[in-house]
Amino acid sequence: QVQLVESGGGSVQAGGSLKLSCAASGYTFSSCRMGWYRQALGKERELVSTISTSGTFTTYTDSARGRFTISRDNTKNTLYLQMNSLKTEDTAIYYCTACQKSPYVYTYWGQGTQVSVFS
């Protein structure tokens, strides 16, 4: 059974940092491209960042580029998202996703972790 379990969310003041983690199990972690989505209240889900199987290639949405860093540790079956210089507009539920089937379609999803940024 595939499981993706996010952690590291919370409340932080604007300008602060958070690091999200996603512990994966039930599939071959290193064989799947992974990503982070987010969904703010009343808004559509947004693909924030993706990472290749080896971690060599990454992508970011414009709003995240330069502030967020995606990484993975294939020895620990864990995906990360380091978020710096957080803004109030980063407030959302963040979802870990695994095994990309097409640019915006992933097979597996975590339950999400709340990130709240206050001014």
PyMOL commands that set and color helices and strands:
alter all, ss='L'
color gray80, all
select helices_A, chain A and resi 29-31+88-90
alter helices_A, ss='H'
color red, helices_A
select strands_A, chain A and resi 3-7+10-13+18-25+34-39+46-51+58-60+68-73+78-83+92-102+105-109+113-118
alter strands_A, ss='S'
color yellow, strands_A
deselect
rebuild
show_as cartoon
